[in-house]
Amino acid sequence: MSEKIRVTVWNEYRHEKTHEEVAKCYPNGIHGAIAEYLSEQGLDVKTATLDEPEHGLTDEVLDNTDVLIWWGHMAHADVDDATVAKVKERVLDGKLGLVVLHSGHFSKIFKSLMGTTCNLKWHEIGEKERIWVVEKSHPIAEGLPDYFELEHEEMYGEHFGIPAPDELVFLSWFESGYVFRSGCCFYRGNGRIFYFQPGHETYPNFYDANVRKVIYNAVRWAAPKFHAPPQYGHFEGSLE
């Protein structure tokens, strides 16, 4: 991995083109809002969107990306399976960290890496969300208070059809009474994956200081670490 973490922020970029409310909230796209902040933190950031050739995720782009951030919602089925396979291979090999946001829980790449439905309860009435830090010592929780609140967010509720997280960093409570495992870490192969729940397209929560801090911390956590690659298959000789 290069000294400066290289991030690609991937976004469908469909809602912003078709929904005036979303365009007003994110005039430069959800990817633009996230990329702008991460660039200000000194990261090497580029963006990619669904309707670019190869969804903006060419081999060259992926080979020069340490962490891929993924936001999708209305067009999961439009993502090419070959692109998903390329991303998954790099995650499992430990060459690419993955940060999945909000409705990206239903993306092909997240479902493939989890091996489950990744389904959940939801409703969208703009209620308050309180996000509790349940693992204060985790690097992704660095610099955060015991909890923080978002005035309006889409409710996601249990049961969340994922494997048990390897590390649970955040647990959310919503005004309607539902709770949700909203910040989950997974280790798959040699790679790291973080899922973070906030980020409905009609609310400006990707401008929230605490949400942004979580994403920045998650990028640093998910970035590939230096290690000797494991050896597989038939192996000659003994261990003595």
Beta strands, then each sheet from edge to edge (+ up, - down):
strand 1: 6-11
strand 2: 44-49
strand 3: 67-71
strand 4: 97-101
strand 5: 121-133
strand 6: 147-157
strand 7: 167-174
strand 8: 179-188
strand 9: 191-196
sheet 1: 2+ 1+ 3+ 4+ 9+ 8- 7+ 5- 6+
end
